[in-house]
Amino acid sequence: MRVVRSSVYRRYTSSLNDLQSNLNKSMNKVSTGAAYETAADNPLAYYQGKKMDHLYQDAKSKSSILGDIKNRLYQQEQGARDIQKTLSNSKTSMQYVLDSSHNSSKTSVQTKRDALLQDVQSMVSNLNSQYQDFYVYGGNDITTAPFSLSGDGKTLTYTHKYSDGTTKTVNMTMAYDKNNNTYSYHLSDDDLNNLVTAMREQGRVDIGYGDISNRQSLLDTYTGGLNMLTGLTSDSLNAMSDADAKDAVKAALETTPVALLSRSVMACDNYINDTTTVDQFTDTMGSVLKDAANTEHTISTIYSDLGNKYSLVETTKTRLDTLSDNLTEEYKDILGADPYEAITEMFSYQYSYSAALKMGSNLMQSSLFDFIK
């Protein structure tokens, strides 16, 4: 009968444990596709992989939000384009009532007045466009529409939730100055302060474009409704003093598409109810038509800028997606296990481990343990 010394058994047990450990590693390599489990296996490759993984996660994170930004920019661009188109179509009604053969009939003027009111209501509807739960021309409030218009078209109400959480409402009511035959919004200094503060807000985001250390180089993805209507960008207003900014906003508000149509509707009302003469009426409508040409150009500049931002975001997203794909391939090259080699290695260790177990069984069969040291 054979006697197996304890030292022989210890060596056998140690070898068997090594085989089992190698088998487990090879099985993990097959299941995960990773060539190394710890930094100690290959420090250089491991830390190269960690750096690549950080770049990959950063690219995927930025790319994931670009879809929402693209859609919001598209909605903003479409809204600006629709408002410009509505203004352009409204000029037909204005030109119609300028003709003496048409404005002599107040019934005809009333018909065009109603059409102009519908047009300005359509513009306000565009200003309340939504993407998911957010108003694309609003602030941080997802519960209240940023714009509303009174039934007579005279008062445009703007509600804005500021970045500090406070909400302010400004009523812009068109008033008629009989002495000068002019129409304009009457706004208090507080109203102008609130409007300027809202219009100075920005939405610069690190999306893989620009330098994160230079905030001004990042893309501003937010365009407020009043910025779009007036053509005053947040950058231009932030560069002005408070006094100059308020003056610029006050002047620009008088020639927005909404203001021009509100002025037209009110002029029609005043003419129909004999508050103004036909000469005063045609003088007002002629002035509106003149301002409308400049306003159309302003709006077209805004939606062109939004279109450029959309294109830039689209290009950036494509670049980030390509970067993610390239990093995935590089990661596999550095840290990935060759599938064929990994499977061959696993089967080799499986065979060795099974053979070792069989040898151990034979070794222990009909033997005595020798506990003598």
C-alpha positions as CSV (number, residue, x, y, z in Angstrom):
1,M,0.0,0.0,0.0
2,R,1.4,3.4,-1.0
3,V,1.9,6.2,1.5
4,V,1.5,9.7,0.4
5,R,3.5,12.3,2.3
6,S,1.8,15.5,3.4
7,S,4.3,17.6,1.4
8,V,3.3,15.8,-1.8
9,Y,-0.4,16.4,-1.1
10,R,0.3,20.1,-0.4
11,R,2.1,20.5,-3.7
12,Y,-0.8,18.8,-5.5
13,T,-3.4,21.0,-3.8
14,S,-1.4,24.1,-4.6
15,S,-1.1,23.1,-8.3
16,L,-4.8,22.2,-8.4
17,N,-5.8,25.7,-7.0
18,D,-3.6,27.4,-9.6
19,L,-5.3,25.5,-12.4
20,Q,-8.7,26.4,-11.0
21,S,-7.7,30.0,-10.8
22,N,-6.4,30.0,-14.3
23,L,-9.6,28.3,-15.5
24,N,-11.8,30.9,-13.9
25,K,-9.8,33.7,-15.4
26,S,-10.0,32.1,-18.9
27,M,-13.8,31.7,-18.5
28,N,-14.1,35.3,-17.4
29,K,-12.0,36.3,-20.4
30,V,-14.4,34.5,-22.7
31,S,-17.6,35.9,-21.1
32,T,-16.4,39.5,-20.7
33,G,-14.1,39.8,-23.7
34,A,-11.5,41.6,-21.5
35,A,-7.9,40.5,-21.8
36,Y,-7.0,41.7,-18.3
37,E,-8.8,41.7,-15.0
38,T,-6.6,44.0,-12.9
39,A,-4.0,46.7,-13.5
40,A,-1.3,44.3,-12.3
41,D,-1.9,42.0,-15.3
42,N,-0.8,44.8,-17.7
43,P,-0.5,48.2,-16.0
44,L,0.2,50.2,-19.2
45,A,-2.8,48.7,-21.1
46,Y,-5.0,49.0,-18.1
47,Y,-4.5,52.7,-17.6
48,Q,-4.7,53.3,-21.3
49,G,-8.0,51.6,-21.2
50,K,-9.2,53.7,-18.3
51,K,-8.3,56.9,-20.1
52,M,-10.2,55.6,-23.2
53,D,-13.2,54.6,-21.2
54,H,-13.4,58.2,-19.7
55,L,-13.3,59.7,-23.2
56,Y,-15.9,57.2,-24.4
57,Q,-18.3,57.9,-21.5
58,D,-17.8,61.7,-22.0
59,A,-18.6,61.4,-25.7
60,K,-21.6,59.2,-25.1
61,S,-22.9,61.6,-22.4
62,K,-22.6,64.6,-24.7
63,S,-24.1,62.8,-27.7
64,S,-27.1,61.7,-25.7
65,I,-28.2,65.3,-24.9
66,L,-27.6,66.5,-28.4
67,G,-30.7,64.8,-29.7
68,D,-32.9,66.9,-27.4
69,I,-31.0,70.1,-28.2
70,K,-31.3,69.4,-32.0
71,N,-35.1,69.0,-31.7
72,R,-35.5,72.1,-29.5
73,L,-33.5,74.2,-32.0
74,Y,-35.5,72.8,-34.9
75,Q,-38.8,73.8,-33.1
76,Q,-37.3,77.3,-32.5
77,E,-36.2,77.6,-36.1
78,Q,-39.6,76.4,-37.4
79,G,-41.5,78.8,-35.1
80,A,-39.4,81.8,-36.3
81,R,-40.0,80.7,-39.9
82,D,-43.7,80.4,-39.4
83,I,-44.0,83.8,-37.7
84,Q,-42.1,85.4,-40.6
85,K,-44.4,83.6,-43.1
86,T,-47.5,84.8,-41.2
87,L,-46.2,88.4,-41.2
88,S,-45.5,88.2,-44.9
89,N,-49.0,86.9,-45.7
90,S,-50.5,89.6,-43.4
91,K,-49.1,92.3,-45.6
92,T,-51.7,91.4,-48.2
93,S,-54.5,92.4,-45.8
94,M,-52.7,95.6,-44.9
95,Q,-52.2,96.6,-48.6
96,Y,-55.8,95.8,-49.3
97,V,-57.2,98.2,-46.7
98,L,-54.7,100.9,-47.9
99,D,-56.6,101.0,-51.2
100,S,-59.2,103.7,-51.2
101,S,-61.6,101.6,-53.2
102,H,-61.5,99.0,-50.3
103,N,-61.2,101.1,-47.1
104,S,-64.3,103.1,-48.1
105,S,-66.2,100.1,-47.0
106,K,-65.8,99.6,-43.3
107,T,-67.3,96.1,-43.7
108,S,-64.3,95.2,-45.9
109,V,-62.0,96.7,-43.3
110,Q,-63.7,94.7,-40.6
111,T,-63.1,91.5,-42.6
112,K,-59.4,92.2,-42.9
113,R,-59.2,93.3,-39.3
114,D,-60.5,89.9,-38.2
115,A,-58.0,88.2,-40.5
116,L,-55.1,90.2,-39.0
117,L,-56.3,89.3,-35.5
118,Q,-56.2,85.6,-36.4
119,D,-52.7,86.1,-37.8
120,V,-51.4,87.6,-34.6
121,Q,-53.1,84.9,-32.5
122,S,-51.3,82.3,-34.7
123,M,-48.0,84.0,-34.0
124,V,-48.6,83.8,-30.2
125,S,-49.4,80.1,-30.7
126,N,-46.0,79.7,-32.4
127,L,-44.4,81.4,-29.5
128,N,-45.9,78.8,-27.2
129,S,-44.5,75.8,-29.1
130,Q,-43.4,72.9,-27.0
131,Y,-40.8,70.2,-27.1
132,Q,-41.6,67.4,-24.7
133,D,-42.6,69.3,-21.5
134,F,-40.8,72.5,-22.2
135,Y,-41.8,75.7,-24.0
136,V,-39.0,76.2,-26.6
137,Y,-39.3,80.0,-26.3
138,G,-39.9,80.0,-22.6
139,G,-37.7,80.0,-19.5
140,N,-37.6,77.3,-16.8
141,D,-41.4,77.0,-16.3
142,I,-43.0,73.9,-17.8
143,T,-46.4,74.7,-16.4
144,T,-47.3,78.1,-17.7
145,A,-47.2,79.2,-21.4
146,P,-44.8,82.1,-21.7
147,F,-47.1,84.2,-24.0
148,S,-50.8,85.1,-24.2
149,L,-52.8,87.6,-26.1
150,S,-55.9,89.4,-25.1
151,G,-59.1,88.9,-27.2
152,D,-58.8,92.3,-28.9
153,G,-55.1,91.8,-29.7
154,K,-54.0,94.8,-27.7
155,T,-52.2,93.2,-24.8
156,L,-49.4,90.7,-25.1
157,T,-48.7,89.1,-21.7
158,Y,-45.2,87.6,-21.1
159,T,-44.6,85.2,-18.1
160,H,-41.1,84.1,-17.3
161,K,-39.6,81.9,-14.6
162,Y,-36.1,83.1,-13.9
163,S,-33.1,81.0,-13.0
164,D,-33.4,81.9,-9.3
165,G,-36.9,80.4,-9.3
166,T,-38.9,83.6,-9.2
167,T,-41.7,84.2,-11.8
168,K,-42.6,87.6,-13.2
169,T,-45.4,88.6,-15.6
170,V,-45.3,91.6,-17.8
171,N,-48.3,93.0,-19.6
172,M,-47.5,94.9,-22.8
173,T,-50.6,96.9,-23.8
174,M,-50.7,98.8,-27.1
175,A,-52.0,102.3,-26.6
176,Y,-53.1,105.0,-29.1
177,D,-51.8,108.5,-28.9
178,K,-54.4,110.6,-30.7
179,N,-52.3,113.8,-30.8
180,N,-49.5,112.1,-32.8
181,N,-51.6,109.3,-34.4
182,T,-49.1,106.7,-33.1
183,Y,-49.4,103.3,-31.4
184,S,-46.9,102.0,-28.8
185,Y,-46.5,99.8,-25.7
186,H,-46.6,101.5,-22.4
187,L,-44.0,99.9,-20.1
188,S,-42.8,100.8,-16.6
189,D,-39.2,100.8,-15.6
190,D,-39.8,97.6,-13.6
191,D,-41.3,96.0,-16.6
192,L,-38.3,96.8,-18.7
193,N,-36.0,95.5,-16.0
194,N,-37.8,92.2,-15.9
195,L,-37.8,91.9,-19.7
196,V,-34.0,92.7,-20.0
197,T,-33.2,90.2,-17.3
198,A,-35.1,87.5,-19.1
199,M,-33.6,88.4,-22.4
200,R,-30.1,88.3,-21.0
201,E,-30.4,84.6,-20.0
202,Q,-28.3,82.1,-21.8
203,G,-28.1,78.3,-22.2
204,R,-24.4,77.6,-22.9
205,V,-23.8,73.9,-22.8
206,D,-20.6,71.8,-23.1
207,I,-21.5,69.5,-25.9
208,G,-18.1,68.9,-27.4
209,Y,-17.9,72.3,-29.1
210,G,-15.8,75.1,-27.9
211,D,-13.5,75.2,-24.8
212,I,-15.0,74.4,-21.4
213,S,-12.5,76.8,-19.8
214,N,-13.9,79.6,-22.0
215,R,-17.7,79.8,-21.4
216,Q,-18.2,82.3,-24.2
217,S,-16.9,79.7,-26.7
218,L,-19.6,77.2,-25.8
219,L,-22.8,77.0,-27.9
220,D,-25.7,79.0,-26.6
221,T,-28.6,76.6,-27.1
222,Y,-31.3,78.9,-25.7
223,T,-33.1,81.6,-27.6
224,G,-36.0,83.3,-25.7
225,G,-39.2,84.3,-27.5
226,L,-38.6,88.0,-27.0
227,N,-35.0,87.6,-28.3
228,M,-36.4,86.0,-31.4
229,L,-39.1,88.7,-31.9
230,T,-36.9,91.7,-31.4
231,G,-33.7,90.3,-33.0
232,L,-31.7,91.3,-29.8
233,T,-29.4,88.5,-28.8
234,S,-28.5,87.7,-25.2
235,D,-24.8,88.5,-26.0
236,S,-25.7,92.0,-27.4
237,L,-27.8,92.8,-24.3
238,N,-25.2,91.5,-21.9
239,A,-22.6,93.8,-23.6
240,M,-24.8,96.9,-23.0
241,S,-25.3,98.9,-19.8
242,D,-28.7,98.4,-18.1
243,A,-29.9,101.8,-19.4
244,D,-28.9,101.1,-23.0
245,A,-30.4,97.6,-22.8
246,K,-33.7,98.9,-21.6
247,D,-33.8,101.5,-24.4
248,A,-32.9,98.9,-27.0
249,V,-35.6,96.5,-25.8
250,K,-38.3,99.2,-25.6
251,A,-37.5,100.4,-29.2
252,A,-37.3,96.9,-30.6
253,L,-40.6,95.8,-29.1
254,E,-42.5,98.4,-31.1
255,T,-41.6,96.7,-34.4
256,T,-41.9,93.0,-33.6
257,P,-44.3,90.9,-35.8
258,V,-46.8,90.7,-32.9
259,A,-46.6,94.5,-32.3
260,L,-47.1,95.3,-36.0
261,L,-50.2,93.2,-36.3
262,S,-51.6,94.4,-32.9
263,R,-51.1,98.0,-34.2
264,S,-52.9,97.1,-37.4
265,V,-55.8,95.5,-35.6
266,M,-56.1,98.5,-33.3
267,A,-55.9,100.9,-36.2
268,C,-58.7,99.1,-38.0
269,D,-60.8,99.3,-34.8
270,N,-60.2,103.0,-34.4
271,Y,-61.1,103.6,-38.0
272,I,-64.2,101.5,-37.9
273,N,-65.5,103.2,-34.8
274,D,-64.6,106.7,-36.2
275,T,-61.9,107.4,-33.7
276,T,-59.5,108.1,-36.6
277,T,-60.0,109.5,-40.1
278,V,-59.3,107.6,-43.3
279,D,-56.1,109.6,-43.7
280,Q,-54.9,108.7,-40.2
281,F,-55.8,105.1,-40.8
282,T,-53.9,104.8,-44.1
283,D,-51.0,106.7,-42.6
284,T,-50.8,104.1,-39.8
285,M,-51.1,101.1,-42.2
286,G,-48.5,102.5,-44.5
287,S,-46.1,102.9,-41.5
288,V,-46.8,99.3,-40.5
289,L,-46.0,98.0,-44.0
290,K,-42.7,99.9,-44.0
291,D,-41.7,98.5,-40.6
292,A,-42.8,95.0,-41.7
293,A,-40.2,94.8,-44.4
294,N,-37.4,95.5,-41.9
295,T,-38.9,93.1,-39.3
296,E,-39.1,90.3,-41.9
297,H,-35.4,90.7,-42.4
298,T,-34.7,90.6,-38.6
299,I,-36.7,87.4,-38.2
300,S,-35.0,85.7,-41.2
301,T,-31.6,86.5,-39.6
302,I,-32.8,84.8,-36.4
303,Y,-34.0,81.6,-38.0
304,S,-30.9,81.5,-40.1
305,D,-28.8,81.7,-37.0
306,L,-30.9,78.9,-35.4
307,G,-30.5,76.8,-38.5
308,N,-26.7,77.3,-38.3
309,K,-26.8,76.2,-34.7
310,Y,-28.8,73.1,-35.6
311,S,-26.3,72.2,-38.3
312,L,-23.4,72.7,-35.9
313,V,-25.1,70.5,-33.3
314,E,-25.8,67.8,-36.0
315,T,-22.1,67.9,-37.1
316,T,-20.9,67.7,-33.5
317,K,-23.2,64.7,-32.8
318,T,-21.9,62.9,-35.8
319,R,-18.3,63.6,-34.7
320,L,-19.0,62.3,-31.1
321,D,-20.7,59.2,-32.4
322,T,-17.7,58.5,-34.7
323,L,-15.3,59.1,-31.8
324,S,-17.3,56.6,-29.7
325,D,-17.1,54.0,-32.4
326,N,-13.3,54.5,-32.8
327,L,-12.7,54.4,-29.1
328,T,-14.6,51.1,-28.9
329,E,-12.4,49.5,-31.5
330,E,-9.2,50.9,-29.9
331,Y,-10.4,49.7,-26.5
332,K,-10.8,46.2,-28.0
333,D,-7.4,46.3,-29.6
334,I,-5.7,47.3,-26.3
335,L,-7.8,45.5,-23.6
336,G,-9.9,43.1,-25.6
337,A,-9.2,39.4,-25.7
338,D,-8.9,37.5,-29.0
339,P,-12.0,35.3,-29.0
340,Y,-10.3,32.3,-30.6
341,E,-7.3,32.4,-28.3
342,A,-9.5,32.9,-25.2
343,I,-11.7,29.9,-26.1
344,T,-8.7,27.7,-26.9
345,E,-7.1,28.8,-23.6
346,M,-10.3,28.0,-21.6
347,F,-10.6,24.5,-23.1
348,S,-6.9,23.9,-22.4
349,Y,-7.3,24.8,-18.7
350,Q,-10.6,22.8,-18.5
351,Y,-8.7,19.7,-19.8
352,S,-5.8,20.3,-17.5
353,Y,-8.1,20.8,-14.5
354,S,-10.1,17.7,-15.3
355,A,-6.9,15.7,-15.6
356,A,-5.6,17.0,-12.3
357,L,-8.8,16.0,-10.6
358,K,-8.5,12.5,-12.0
359,M,-4.9,12.3,-11.0
360,G,-5.8,13.4,-7.5
361,S,-8.5,10.7,-7.2
362,N,-5.9,8.1,-8.3
363,L,-3.4,9.5,-5.9
364,M,-5.7,9.3,-2.9
365,Q,-7.2,5.9,-3.7
366,S,-5.9,3.0,-1.5
367,S,-3.3,5.4,0.2
368,L,-2.7,6.5,3.7
369,F,-2.1,10.0,4.9
370,D,1.3,10.5,6.5
371,F,1.1,13.2,9.1
372,I,4.7,12.8,10.1
373,K,6.5,16.1,9.5
